[in-house]
């Protein structure tokens, strides 16, 4: 996240996953010295009888009371993390729509990996998937709890770079996050979509591929390395999704683009981003690369 006065936005629904997202967002707001806005979506539309008859005002009042209680608890958690300026808001819309709309004026939207809006069998919650695909700002999906363990602050930030045009923005974001967390940055370039099969790619020289990847990372990191972050460059001939998922087990944050080099018009979230949202062990930072 680049330095800005726009707030970080997160949502709460009373679930433990949402409160984890608030804790992460509060900590990140402190590290970047930006405001934090916490939103609770009331989803009045779900109460329409037959899809057209509005609910009685008494029922709305009950939902508002529950929402205010969720927001009070979330605010206490965020302030305990040192967030410098915390505001709360009830929104009448559905959770995903409320957060997507809020993303228009946010520097970052933070969501939990599940919650009360979770679809049965979907590992990443339906709200997280929708926000990850449609938000106007960058998005973090808070997965796992290893980021909150003692000593987690010593774990690196990991960034996945594929050499596509948005790689510079992804790297700039990863450097900023590593600097804010006072930790090292591991930049990974995995150059194969599948495990390498030399017999199927006889024209490829593995050494030349590795050297090309090294030149790519050296050039990109050189543009963003101001000496404030220790950067480790890793070039592997392997599957990007597998490499980043494996490294998420020992990272405090994984940063990647919302779409990759293999994306195509109409794809709302790249396959690597989808895989990380469902399988990463630590929070996943999706850098918005679409215009």
Backbone as CSV, one residue per row, in Angstrom:
resi,resn,N_x,N_y,N_z,CA_x,CA_y,CA_z,C_x,C_y,C_z
1,UNK,0.852,-1.195,0.000,0.000,0.000,0.000,0.880,1.234,0.000
2,UNK,0.695,2.102,-0.972,1.450,3.340,-1.000,0.867,4.317,0.002
3,UNK,1.688,5.275,0.443,1.249,6.213,1.459,0.108,7.081,0.929
4,UNK,-0.978,7.176,1.663,-2.158,7.912,1.259,-2.954,8.252,2.495
5,UNK,-3.849,9.244,2.370,-4.727,9.590,3.489,-6.057,8.852,3.380
6,UNK,-6.256,8.092,2.310,-7.483,7.326,2.182,-7.484,6.198,3.210
7,UNK,-8.644,5.854,3.756,-8.678,4.884,4.853,-8.512,3.440,4.384
8,UNK,-8.126,2.609,5.316,-8.310,1.174,5.166,-9.746,0.879,5.590
9,UNK,-10.415,0.018,4.859,-11.799,-0.343,5.164,-11.872,-1.832,5.448
10,UNK,-12.593,-2.197,6.499,-12.831,-3.611,6.772,-14.275,-3.788,7.223
11,UNK,-14.768,-5.024,7.136,-16.145,-5.296,7.483,-16.253,-6.310,8.605
12,UNK,-17.325,-6.202,9.391,-17.558,-7.167,10.476,-18.969,-7.728,10.360
13,UNK,-19.107,-8.998,10.714,-20.419,-9.647,10.693,-20.668,-10.480,11.947
14,UNK,-19.821,-10.296,12.953,-19.964,-11.058,14.185,-19.182,-12.347,14.212
15,UNK,-18.535,-12.710,13.106,-17.775,-13.957,13.041,-16.349,-13.758,13.538
16,UNK,-15.714,-14.861,13.934,-14.319,-14.798,14.349,-13.406,-14.409,13.219
17,UNK,-13.714,-14.854,11.985,-12.883,-14.509,10.825,-12.886,-13.000,10.586
18,UNK,-14.063,-12.381,10.767,-14.149,-10.937,10.568,-13.354,-10.182,11.626
19,UNK,-13.382,-10.656,12.864,-12.617,-9.991,13.921,-11.117,-10.168,13.700
20,UNK,-10.708,-11.296,13.127,-9.306,-11.452,12.741,-8.926,-10.396,11.702
21,UNK,-9.832,-10.156,10.756,-9.569,-9.143,9.730,-9.462,-7.759,10.359
22,UNK,-10.300,-7.472,11.352,-10.222,-6.186,12.052,-8.885,-6.053,12.767
23,UNK,-8.444,-7.114,13.418,-7.162,-7.081,14.129,-6.019,-6.804,13.148
24,UNK,-6.030,-7.497,12.012,-4.984,-7.295,11.004,-5.062,-5.878,10.449
25,UNK,-6.271,-5.412,10.142,-6.447,-4.080,9.559,-6.034,-2.993,10.536
26,UNK,-6.364,-3.165,11.829,-5.976,-2.180,12.823,-4.472,-2.069,12.943
27,UNK,-3.815,-3.205,12.929,-2.356,-3.226,13.018,-1.724,-2.557,11.793
28,UNK,-2.284,-2.842,10.619,-1.753,-2.268,9.384,-2.025,-0.774,9.307
29,UNK,-3.181,-0.324,9.805,-3.462,1.114,9.849,-2.439,1.834,10.720
30,UNK,-2.055,1.206,11.840,-1.024,1.802,12.703,0.321,1.859,11.990
31,UNK,0.682,0.777,11.307,1.977,0.728,10.641,2.096,1.774,9.531
32,UNK,0.977,2.044,8.846,0.994,3.015,7.743,0.463,4.385,8.156
33,UNK,-0.001,4.513,9.420,-0.526,5.765,9.938,-1.651,6.308,9.049
34,UNK,-2.657,5.458,8.813,-3.829,5.862,8.031,-5.088,5.541,8.830
35,UNK,-6.203,6.214,8.524,-7.452,5.942,9.248,-7.978,4.540,8.920
36,UNK,-8.855,4.062,9.803,-9.518,2.775,9.606,-11.021,2.972,9.720
37,UNK,-11.748,2.476,8.731,-13.212,2.503,8.766,-13.720,1.071,8.860
38,UNK,-14.604,0.804,9.823,-15.174,-0.527,10.011,-16.655,-0.468,9.635
39,UNK,-17.063,-1.380,8.772,-18.420,-1.368,8.227,-19.146,-2.645,8.638
40,UNK,-20.412,-2.477,9.048,-21.294,-3.644,9.235,-22.463,-3.507,8.277
41,UNK,-22.653,-4.519,7.428,-23.726,-4.502,6.435,-24.992,-5.122,7.022
42,UNK,-26.076,-4.394,6.956,-27.335,-4.853,7.530,-28.109,-5.785,6.596
43,UNK,-27.876,-5.653,5.293,-28.506,-6.527,4.291,-30.032,-6.572,4.456
44,UNK,-30.658,-5.406,4.431,-32.115,-5.349,4.540,-32.810,-6.065,3.383
45,UNK,-32.136,-6.127,2.236,-32.768,-6.752,1.069,-33.088,-8.223,1.309
46,UNK,-32.321,-8.875,2.207,-32.573,-10.290,2.487,-33.870,-10.494,3.262
47,UNK,-34.430,-9.407,3.798,-35.641,-9.508,4.608,-36.910,-9.227,3.818
48,UNK,-36.768,-8.918,2.524,-37.940,-8.603,1.716,-38.823,-9.833,1.558
49,UNK,-40.038,-9.775,2.042,-40.963,-10.900,1.913,-41.404,-11.030,0.458
50,UNK,-41.160,-12.230,-0.097,-41.488,-12.440,-1.496,-40.652,-11.618,-2.435
51,UNK,-39.582,-11.033,-1.898,-38.692,-10.229,-2.738,-39.173,-8.820,-2.969
52,UNK,-40.342,-8.453,-2.428,-40.883,-7.117,-2.706,-41.404,-6.396,-1.462
53,UNK,-41.899,-7.133,-0.453,-42.503,-6.502,0.722,-41.417,-6.175,1.741
54,UNK,-41.246,-4.901,2.087,-40.180,-4.530,3.035,-40.466,-5.074,4.427
55,UNK,-39.413,-5.330,5.216,-39.593,-5.856,6.580,-40.138,-4.770,7.503
56,UNK,-40.754,-5.153,8.611,-41.227,-4.145,9.568,-40.058,-3.390,10.181
57,UNK,-40.309,-2.151,10.559,-39.252,-1.303,11.103,-38.666,-1.885,12.388
58,UNK,-39.500,-2.609,13.157,-39.003,-3.228,14.388,-37.890,-4.233,14.104
59,UNK,-38.039,-4.994,13.012,-37.013,-5.968,12.648,-35.728,-5.258,12.235
60,UNK,-35.879,-4.151,11.546,-34.700,-3.376,11.162,-33.980,-2.847,12.406
61,UNK,-34.767,-2.420,13.389,-34.168,-1.897,14.610,-33.351,-2.966,15.341
62,UNK,-33.853,-4.205,15.331,-33.110,-5.306,15.955,-31.777,-5.508,15.241
63,UNK,-31.808,-5.483,13.904,-30.564,-5.661,13.143,-29.595,-4.515,13.401
64,UNK,-30.117,-3.311,13.506,-29.242,-2.171,13.790,-28.587,-2.318,15.163
65,UNK,-29.366,-2.787,16.140,-28.821,-2.959,17.494,-27.704,-4.001,17.497
66,UNK,-27.926,-5.123,16.797,-26.875,-6.141,16.689,-25.644,-5.559,15.991
67,UNK,-25.888,-4.810,14.923,-24.778,-4.233,14.175,-23.953,-3.278,15.002
68,UNK,-24.622,-2.438,15.792,-23.880,-1.497,16.645,-23.035,-2.233,17.680
69,UNK,-23.554,-3.358,18.173,-22.781,-4.147,19.134,-21.544,-4.741,18.467
70,UNK,-21.707,-5.279,17.253,-20.557,-5.811,16.514,-19.513,-4.719,16.279
71,UNK,-19.994,-3.525,15.925,-19.071,-2.435,15.625,-18.324,-1.960,16.868
72,UNK,-18.998,-1.923,18.014,-18.317,-1.518,19.254,-17.186,-2.485,19.590
73,UNK,-17.478,-3.785,19.476,-16.446,-4.786,19.768,-15.287,-4.668,18.786
74,UNK,-15.604,-4.463,17.509,-14.563,-4.352,16.490,-13.708,-3.103,16.718
75,UNK,-14.351,-2.009,17.097,-13.594,-0.776,17.339,-12.617,-0.962,18.490
76,UNK,-13.044,-1.615,19.552,-12.143,-1.866,20.683,-10.929,-2.679,20.247
77,UNK,-11.161,-3.689,19.401,-10.059,-4.514,18.916,-9.101,-3.674,18.079
78,UNK,-9.643,-2.872,17.161,-8.796,-2.055,16.282,-7.984,-1.049,17.085
79,UNK,-8.610,-0.411,18.065,-7.891,0.576,18.867,-6.817,-0.085,19.724
80,UNK,-7.074,-1.327,20.148,-6.055,-2.058,20.915,-4.832,-2.367,20.062
81,UNK,-5.009,-2.423,18.738,-3.890,-2.652,17.834,-3.143,-1.363,17.504
82,UNK,-3.656,-0.237,17.977,-2.977,1.030,17.756,-3.433,1.785,16.533
83,UNK,-4.564,1.416,15.935,-5.072,2.165,14.784,-5.276,3.620,15.186
84,UNK,-4.750,4.575,14.407,-4.728,5.975,14.843,-6.077,6.675,14.808
85,UNK,-6.986,6.292,13.913,-8.288,6.964,13.815,-9.298,5.943,13.310
86,UNK,-10.214,5.547,14.177,-11.168,4.489,13.838,-12.578,5.059,13.780
87,UNK,-13.273,4.820,12.671,-14.680,5.175,12.549,-15.471,3.914,12.230
88,UNK,-16.762,3.932,12.560,-17.623,2.782,12.291,-18.863,3.250,11.547
89,UNK,-19.467,2.304,10.806,-20.621,2.688,9.993,-21.520,1.491,9.747
90,UNK,-22.830,1.696,9.895,-23.816,0.713,9.473,-24.196,0.993,8.022
91,UNK,-24.264,-0.064,7.203,-24.623,0.083,5.795,-25.837,-0.788,5.513
92,UNK,-26.866,-0.272,4.859,-28.071,-1.075,4.621,-27.895,-2.155,3.569
93,UNK,-26.806,-2.107,2.807,-26.618,-3.021,1.679,-26.099,-4.378,2.140
94,UNK,-25.904,-5.283,1.181,-25.267,-6.560,1.456,-23.777,-6.346,1.674
95,UNK,-23.135,-7.312,2.342,-21.740,-7.131,2.751,-20.812,-6.883,1.566
96,UNK,-20.879,-7.747,0.560,-19.969,-7.604,-0.580,-20.179,-6.276,-1.288
97,UNK,-21.449,-5.924,-1.532,-21.730,-4.674,-2.230,-21.298,-3.465,-1.403
98,UNK,-21.500,-3.537,-0.083,-21.107,-2.419,0.776,-19.597,-2.204,0.733
99,UNK,-18.828,-3.278,0.789,-17.370,-3.150,0.788,-16.845,-2.757,-0.580
100,UNK,-17.460,-3.271,-1.636,-17.037,-2.883,-2.990,-17.284,-1.396,-3.205
101,UNK,-18.435,-0.907,-2.759,-18.718,0.524,-2.889,-17.737,1.335,-2.049
102,UNK,-17.444,0.873,-0.832,-16.497,1.589,0.027,-15.094,1.613,-0.569
103,UNK,-14.767,0.604,-1.383,-13.421,0.520,-1.967,-13.122,1.671,-2.924
104,UNK,-14.175,2.354,-3.393,-13.965,3.471,-4.323,-13.191,4.612,-3.673
105,UNK,-13.282,4.716,-2.351,-12.590,5.790,-1.636,-11.639,5.244,-0.584
106,UNK,-11.183,4.012,-0.775,-10.296,3.361,0.202,-8.923,3.138,-0.395
107,UNK,-7.930,3.082,0.475,-6.586,2.687,0.026,-6.456,1.176,0.002
108,UNK,-7.283,0.495,0.826,-7.197,-0.950,0.964,-8.483,-1.446,1.612
109,UNK,-8.991,-2.596,1.144,-10.121,-3.254,1.790,-9.633,-4.574,2.366
110,UNK,-9.950,-4.827,3.625,-9.497,-6.030,4.324,-10.718,-6.865,4.699
111,UNK,-10.713,-8.140,4.317,-11.837,-9.023,4.626,-11.314,-10.323,5.232
112,UNK,-12.164,-10.987,6.004,-11.826,-12.299,6.523,-12.018,-13.361,5.457
113,UNK,-11.470,-14.518,5.693,-11.538,-15.589,4.692,-12.861,-16.319,4.698
114,UNK,-13.702,-16.068,5.707,-15.013,-16.709,5.759,-15.974,-15.779,6.446
115,UNK,-16.882,-16.330,7.226,-17.836,-15.497,7.946,-19.244,-15.983,7.742
116,UNK,-20.197,-15.188,8.187,-21.589,-15.622,8.126,-22.125,-15.660,6.707
117,UNK,-21.434,-14.969,5.785,-21.875,-15.020,4.393,-21.234,-16.155,3.628
118,UNK,-20.548,-17.059,4.304,-19.801,-18.123,3.652,-20.735,-19.117,2.980
119,UNK,-20.382,-19.520,1.761,-21.139,-20.544,1.062,-20.623,-21.916,1.459
120,UNK,-21.523,-22.852,1.657,-21.127,-24.206,2.038,-20.166,-24.788,1.007
121,UNK,-19.027,-25.261,1.488,-18.061,-25.902,0.607,-17.080,-24.947,-0.032
122,UNK,-17.263,-23.634,0.147,-16.354,-22.666,-0.449,-15.319,-22.277,0.592
123,UNK,-14.046,-22.586,0.316,-13.007,-22.377,1.317,-12.765,-20.903,1.595
124,UNK,-12.739,-20.105,0.542,-12.682,-18.658,0.739,-14.116,-18.164,0.715
125,UNK,-14.494,-17.328,1.699,-15.881,-16.917,1.804,-16.385,-16.233,0.550
126,UNK,-17.690,-16.273,0.350,-18.285,-15.659,-0.832,-18.039,-14.157,-0.860
127,UNK,-18.060,-13.509,0.309,-17.780,-12.075,0.373,-16.333,-11.809,-0.019
128,UNK,-15.401,-12.596,0.509,-13.985,-12.414,0.180,-13.757,-12.593,-1.316
129,UNK,-14.374,-13.597,-1.915,-14.197,-13.843,-3.349,-14.757,-12.696,-4.174
130,UNK,-15.943,-12.207,-3.795,-16.564,-11.119,-4.544,-15.766,-9.832,-4.426
131,UNK,-15.328,-9.506,-3.219,-14.553,-8.279,-3.018,-13.204,-8.386,-3.723
132,UNK,-12.566,-9.560,-3.628,-11.291,-9.752,-4.308,-11.387,-9.558,-5.804
133,UNK,-12.524,-9.914,-6.374,-12.695,-9.820,-7.826,-13.144,-8.433,-8.277
134,UNK,-13.933,-7.725,-7.469,-14.612,-6.526,-7.956,-14.207,-5.219,-7.286
135,UNK,-13.450,-5.243,-6.208,-13.111,-3.995,-5.512,-12.297,-3.072,-6.406
136,UNK,-12.445,-1.774,-6.168,-11.670,-0.781,-6.921,-10.270,-0.591,-6.344
137,UNK,-10.095,-0.923,-5.084,-8.809,-0.757,-4.406,-8.108,-2.107,-4.278
138,UNK,-6.907,-2.078,-3.722,-6.242,-3.317,-3.343,-7.058,-4.007,-2.262
139,UNK,-6.886,-5.331,-2.154,-7.664,-6.130,-1.206,-6.726,-7.076,-0.458
140,UNK,-6.951,-7.226,0.835,-6.273,-8.257,1.616,-7.323,-9.213,2.163
141,UNK,-7.116,-10.502,1.937,-7.942,-11.537,2.530,-7.114,-12.164,3.651
142,UNK,-7.613,-12.042,4.885,-6.856,-12.501,6.049,-7.131,-13.994,6.246
143,UNK,-6.135,-14.797,5.937,-6.229,-16.240,6.065,-5.315,-16.735,7.190
144,UNK,-5.711,-17.833,7.823,-4.883,-18.445,8.849,-4.746,-17.571,10.079
145,UNK,-3.947,-18.053,11.025,-3.682,-17.266,12.234,-2.201,-17.216,12.576
146,UNK,-1.350,-17.750,11.684,0.089,-17.754,11.962,0.643,-16.337,12.011
147,UNK,0.007,-15.393,11.304,0.471,-14.002,11.290,0.346,-13.351,12.670
148,UNK,-0.492,-13.947,13.546,-0.749,-13.376,14.858,0.001,-14.112,15.966
149,UNK,0.849,-15.063,15.595,1.592,-15.843,16.583,2.813,-15.068,17.077
150,UNK,3.314,-15.371,18.270,4.554,-14.748,18.740,5.694,-15.014,17.754
151,UNK,6.449,-13.991,17.447,7.565,-14.127,16.517,7.185,-13.998,15.062
152,UNK,5.888,-13.847,14.749,5.462,-13.761,13.352,6.019,-12.521,12.666
153,UNK,6.317,-11.490,13.466,6.836,-10.260,12.860,8.204,-10.459,12.213
154,UNK,8.883,-11.555,12.535,10.182,-11.831,11.930,10.057,-12.561,10.595
155,UNK,8.855,-13.006,10.261,8.661,-13.706,8.996,8.669,-12.709,7.839
156,UNK,9.061,-13.135,6.650,9.167,-12.191,5.539,7.827,-11.891,4.885
157,UNK,7.801,-10.825,4.126,6.762,-10.594,3.132,7.225,-11.286,1.860
158,UNK,6.336,-12.015,1.201,6.669,-12.721,-0.038,5.871,-12.097,-1.176
159,UNK,6.535,-11.803,-2.290,5.862,-11.235,-3.463,6.054,-12.146,-4.656
160,UNK,4.989,-12.356,-5.415,5.072,-13.133,-6.648,5.096,-12.203,-7.846
161,UNK,6.139,-12.308,-8.657,6.335,-11.445,-9.822,6.419,-12.318,-11.072
162,UNK,5.637,-11.987,-12.124,5.663,-12.802,-13.340,6.261,-12.081,-14.539
163,UNK,6.658,-10.816,-14.359,7.257,-10.084,-15.462,6.257,-9.334,-16.315
164,UNK,4.966,-9.409,-15.993,3.955,-8.675,-16.746,4.037,-7.193,-16.424
165,UNK,3.309,-6.386,-17.162,3.398,-4.934,-17.027,3.131,-4.428,-15.603
166,UNK,2.183,-5.012,-14.849,1.936,-4.507,-13.487,2.967,-4.925,-12.447
167,UNK,4.010,-5.670,-12.848,4.969,-6.180,-11.866,5.600,-5.073,-11.032
168,UNK,5.828,-3.909,-11.653,6.429,-2.804,-10.916,5.553,-2.337,-9.775
169,UNK,4.248,-2.251,-10.010,3.341,-1.817,-8.938,3.253,-2.871,-7.839
170,UNK,3.226,-4.136,-8.233,3.185,-5.215,-7.241,4.425,-5.142,-6.356
171,UNK,5.578,-4.958,-6.978,6.822,-4.904,-6.219,6.870,-3.676,-5.319
172,UNK,6.407,-2.532,-5.827,6.398,-1.315,-4.996,5.526,-1.512,-3.761
173,UNK,4.387,-2.172,-3.933,3.500,-2.450,-2.809,4.176,-3.385,-1.811
174,UNK,4.821,-4.439,-2.325,5.489,-5.401,-1.447,6.623,-4.746,-0.667
175,UNK,7.378,-3.875,-1.318,8.464,-3.158,-0.622,7.883,-2.297,0.489
176,UNK,6.794,-1.587,0.197,6.174,-0.730,1.206,5.676,-1.541,2.396
177,UNK,5.095,-2.711,2.130,4.597,-3.546,3.222,5.747,-4.108,4.053
178,UNK,6.812,-4.544,3.397,7.966,-5.057,4.141,8.603,-3.955,4.984
179,UNK,8.672,-2.761,4.429,9.258,-1.642,5.166,8.397,-1.285,6.374
180,UNK,7.060,-1.251,6.193,6.173,-0.914,7.302,6.265,-1.945,8.418
181,UNK,6.525,-3.205,8.040,6.610,-4.285,9.030,8.036,-4.531,9.515
182,UNK,8.980,-3.782,8.962,10.393,-3.873,9.346,10.896,-5.311,9.221
183,UNK,10.631,-5.881,8.069,11.070,-7.249,7.809,11.629,-7.342,6.402
184,UNK,12.146,-8.494,6.053,12.745,-8.657,4.741,11.673,-9.020,3.710
185,UNK,12.039,-8.861,2.448,11.142,-9.161,1.337,11.739,-10.267,0.485
186,UNK,10.954,-11.296,0.213,11.362,-12.381,-0.678,10.559,-12.231,-1.962
187,UNK,11.241,-11.971,-3.069,10.589,-11.796,-4.365,10.782,-13.077,-5.172
188,UNK,9.656,-13.693,-5.556,9.683,-15.000,-6.214,9.235,-14.861,-7.664
189,UNK,10.045,-15.392,-8.571,9.650,-15.504,-9.972,9.660,-16.988,-10.333
190,UNK,8.453,-17.556,-10.469,8.317,-18.964,-10.867,7.906,-18.972,-12.329
191,UNK,8.736,-19.540,-13.176,8.594,-19.335,-14.622,7.834,-20.422,-15.351
192,UNK,7.308,-21.417,-14.662,6.596,-22.495,-15.349,5.177,-22.593,-14.829
193,UNK,4.234,-22.839,-15.741,2.850,-23.038,-15.347,2.599,-24.451,-14.857
194,UNK,3.498,-25.346,-15.166,3.389,-26.740,-14.732,4.753,-27.204,-14.250
195,UNK,4.841,-28.293,-13.509,6.157,-28.819,-13.153,6.987,-29.054,-14.407
196,UNK,8.263,-28.688,-14.391,9.081,-28.792,-15.600,9.182,-30.228,-16.110
197,UNK,9.013,-30.373,-17.420,9.163,-31.674,-18.074,10.128,-31.489,-19.251
198,UNK,11.392,-31.748,-19.019,12.400,-31.508,-20.064,12.063,-32.193,-21.370
199,UNK,11.459,-33.389,-21.329,11.175,-34.103,-22.573,10.109,-33.402,-23.407
200,UNK,9.251,-32.581,-22.721,8.210,-31.874,-23.452,8.672,-30.497,-23.917
201,UNK,9.800,-30.021,-23.403,10.309,-28.706,-23.751,11.797,-28.799,-24.086
202,UNK,12.157,-29.580,-25.106,13.577,-29.789,-25.404,14.294,-28.527,-25.862
203,UNK,13.507,-27.529,-26.344,14.127,-26.316,-26.856,14.515,-25.341,-25.743
204,UNK,14.044,-25.589,-24.534,14.331,-24.678,-23.433,15.617,-25.066,-22.713
205,UNK,16.453,-24.088,-22.504,17.679,-24.282,-21.743,17.397,-23.829,-20.308
206,UNK,17.324,-24.757,-19.348,16.991,-24.376,-17.968,17.894,-23.286,-17.420
207,UNK,19.185,-23.352,-17.759,20.107,-22.339,-17.267,19.770,-20.971,-17.836
208,UNK,19.420,-20.937,-19.129,19.073,-19.665,-19.763,17.786,-19.098,-19.174
209,UNK,16.823,-19.976,-18.878,15.560,-19.534,-18.285,15.816,-18.929,-16.906
210,UNK,16.660,-19.590,-16.122,16.982,-19.072,-14.789,17.710,-17.743,-14.884
211,UNK,18.646,-17.631,-15.802,19.386,-16.378,-15.960,18.462,-15.248,-16.388
212,UNK,17.499,-15.544,-17.276,16.546,-14.519,-17.706,15.683,-14.065,-16.539
213,UNK,15.248,-15.009,-15.706,14.458,-14.661,-14.532,15.251,-13.823,-13.546
214,UNK,16.520,-14.163,-13.381,17.377,-13.404,-12.476,17.559,-11.975,-12.969
215,UNK,17.752,-11.807,-14.281,17.878,-10.459,-14.840,16.594,-9.666,-14.637
216,UNK,15.461,-10.343,-14.820,14.171,-9.679,-14.629,14.040,-9.154,-13.197
217,UNK,14.293,-10.019,-12.216,14.148,-9.611,-10.819,15.177,-8.565,-10.426
218,UNK,16.402,-8.707,-10.922,17.445,-7.732,-10.599,17.054,-6.348,-11.097
219,UNK,16.535,-6.300,-12.328,16.124,-5.012,-12.892,14.964,-4.394,-12.134
220,UNK,13.939,-5.205,-11.852,12.759,-4.690,-11.160,13.081,-4.258,-9.729
221,UNK,13.786,-5.104,-9.001,14.080,-4.756,-7.610,15.031,-3.571,-7.532
222,UNK,15.910,-3.433,-8.525,16.815,-2.294,-8.536,16.080,-0.972,-8.624
223,UNK,14.926,-0.975,-9.296,14.139,0.250,-9.432,13.460,0.654,-8.131
224,UNK,13.248,-0.313,-7.225,12.484,-0.031,-6.008,13.302,-0.201,-4.728
225,UNK,14.541,-0.616,-4.856,15.377,-0.862,-3.682,16.064,0.432,-3.265
226,UNK,15.591,1.025,-2.160,16.208,2.254,-1.659,17.095,1.986,-0.460
227,UNK,17.368,0.706,-0.213,18.225,0.337,0.901,17.492,0.174,2.209
228,UNK,16.178,0.444,2.211,15.432,0.354,3.457,14.896,-1.030,3.759
229,UNK,14.990,-1.943,2.795,14.471,-3.300,2.962,15.480,-4.290,2.402
230,UNK,15.713,-5.364,3.139,16.574,-6.426,2.633,15.751,-7.301,1.681
231,UNK,16.217,-7.410,0.445,15.471,-8.123,-0.589,16.206,-9.394,-0.992
232,UNK,15.484,-10.490,-0.958,15.993,-11.787,-1.425,15.284,-12.140,-2.726
233,UNK,16.039,-12.478,-3.759,15.474,-12.807,-5.064,15.515,-14.314,-5.281
234,UNK,14.374,-14.888,-5.653,14.272,-16.333,-5.848,13.707,-16.602,-7.236
235,UNK,14.451,-17.343,-8.038,13.997,-17.743,-9.372,13.899,-19.257,-9.400
236,UNK,12.728,-19.768,-9.712,12.530,-21.213,-9.763,11.807,-21.581,-11.044
237,UNK,12.109,-22.757,-11.542,11.379,-23.308,-12.687,10.289,-24.198,-12.113
238,UNK,9.186,-23.568,-11.718,8.136,-24.313,-11.053,6.796,-23.630,-11.207
239,UNK,5.799,-24.179,-10.583,4.424,-23.705,-10.664,4.247,-22.503,-9.746
240,UNK,3.849,-21.316,-10.255,3.716,-20.134,-9.389,2.779,-20.360,-8.221
241,UNK,1.636,-21.002,-8.471,0.680,-21.213,-7.386,1.279,-22.089,-6.292
242,UNK,1.935,-23.169,-6.702,2.517,-24.082,-5.717,3.612,-23.386,-4.919
243,UNK,4.460,-22.643,-5.604,5.566,-21.971,-4.921,5.049,-20.967,-3.892
244,UNK,4.057,-20.170,-4.263,3.567,-19.149,-3.345,2.773,-19.757,-2.190
245,UNK,2.009,-20.799,-2.461,1.271,-21.460,-1.376,2.238,-22.079,-0.380
246,UNK,3.285,-22.740,-0.874,4.273,-23.339,0.028,4.968,-22.271,0.858
247,UNK,5.330,-21.159,0.242,6.043,-20.111,0.961,5.135,-19.353,1.926
248,UNK,3.823,-19.399,1.693,2.904,-18.725,2.618,2.950,-19.333,4.013
249,UNK,3.416,-20.582,4.117,3.479,-21.253,5.420,4.523,-20.621,6.327
250,UNK,5.492,-19.928,5.757,6.548,-19.306,6.568,6.616,-17.799,6.345
251,UNK,5.551,-17.218,5.784,5.498,-15.779,5.528,4.456,-15.135,6.423
252,UNK,4.551,-13.817,6.588,3.494,-13.093,7.300,2.518,-12.452,6.329
253,UNK,2.883,-12.393,5.036,2.017,-11.804,4.021,2.529,-12.220,2.645
254,UNK,1.595,-12.552,1.742,1.946,-12.827,0.348,1.298,-11.756,-0.522
255,UNK,2.095,-11.120,-1.379,1.621,-10.045,-2.245,1.701,-10.513,-3.693
256,UNK,0.603,-10.338,-4.442,0.595,-10.673,-5.861,-0.458,-9.837,-6.555
257,UNK,-0.448,-9.875,-7.882,-1.433,-9.127,-8.645,-2.756,-9.863,-8.721
258,UNK,-3.830,-9.093,-8.919,-5.130,-9.734,-9.023,-5.272,-10.502,-10.325
259,UNK,-4.463,-10.163,-11.325,-4.413,-10.934,-12.565,-2.955,-11.119,-12.937
260,UNK,-2.675,-12.192,-13.655,-1.295,-12.460,-14.030,-1.103,-12.389,-15.528
261,UNK,0.059,-12.814,-15.948,0.409,-12.790,-17.361,-0.525,-13.667,-18.176
262,UNK,-1.079,-14.706,-17.524,-1.975,-15.606,-18.241,-3.416,-15.146,-18.245
263,UNK,-3.689,-13.951,-17.682,-5.063,-13.473,-17.634,-5.572,-13.082,-19.010
264,UNK,-6.878,-12.918,-19.120,-7.470,-12.502,-20.381,-8.653,-11.599,-20.095
265,UNK,-9.072,-10.771,-21.086,-10.189,-9.851,-20.844,-11.403,-10.598,-20.305
266,UNK,-12.005,-10.025,-19.275,-13.168,-10.654,-18.671,-12.838,-11.490,-17.452
267,UNK,-11.562,-11.843,-17.271,-11.179,-12.605,-16.078,-11.089,-11.639,-14.906
268,UNK,-11.925,-11.867,-13.892,-12.001,-10.930,-12.783,-10.922,-11.162,-11.741
269,UNK,-10.436,-12.383,-11.625,-9.379,-12.691,-10.677,-8.553,-13.822,-11.258
270,UNK,-7.232,-13.627,-11.332,-6.369,-14.624,-11.953,-6.371,-15.953,-11.226
271,UNK,-5.941,-16.998,-11.927,-5.949,-18.341,-11.341,-5.021,-18.452,-10.144
272,UNK,-3.883,-17.746,-10.183,-2.977,-17.782,-9.029,-3.622,-17.092,-7.825
273,UNK,-4.268,-15.958,-8.065,-4.963,-15.286,-6.979,-6.067,-16.148,-6.389
274,UNK,-6.824,-16.820,-7.250,-7.877,-17.715,-6.770,-7.290,-18.825,-5.902
275,UNK,-6.188,-19.413,-6.372,-5.563,-20.509,-5.625,-5.083,-20.047,-4.261
276,UNK,-4.480,-18.853,-4.202,-3.999,-18.342,-2.914,-5.160,-18.015,-1.977
277,UNK,-6.240,-17.458,-2.504,-7.393,-17.148,-1.665,-7.971,-18.390,-1.014
278,UNK,-7.833,-19.541,-1.675,-8.394,-20.777,-1.146,-7.405,-21.598,-0.327
279,UNK,-6.104,-21.400,-0.528,-5.141,-22.329,0.056,-3.989,-21.707,0.834
280,UNK,-3.786,-20.404,0.763,-2.655,-19.802,1.471,-2.804,-19.966,2.972
281,UNK,-1.677,-19.977,3.670,-1.654,-20.151,5.116,-1.618,-18.805,5.842
282,UNK,-1.266,-17.730,5.133,-1.175,-16.402,5.726,-2.037,-15.431,4.921
283,UNK,-2.185,-14.190,5.367,-2.959,-13.214,4.607,-2.428,-13.020,3.191
284,UNK,-3.357,-12.767,2.262,-3.036,-12.595,0.848,-3.391,-11.177,0.432
285,UNK,-2.420,-10.466,-0.122,-2.590,-9.089,-0.569,-2.717,-9.096,-2.089
286,UNK,-3.897,-8.729,-2.601,-4.147,-8.667,-4.040,-4.002,-7.217,-4.503
287,UNK,-2.981,-6.955,-5.299,-2.758,-5.612,-5.836,-3.644,-5.434,-7.054
288,UNK,-4.470,-4.401,-7.050,-5.365,-4.157,-8.177,-4.543,-3.695,-9.374
289,UNK,-4.601,-4.455,-10.448,-3.815,-4.130,-11.644,-4.687,-3.739,-12.815
290,UNK,-5.988,-4.030,-12.732,-6.884,-3.681,-13.838,-7.193,-2.197,-13.803
291,UNK,-7.384,-1.608,-14.978,-7.740,-0.208,-15.048,-9.233,-0.060,-14.885
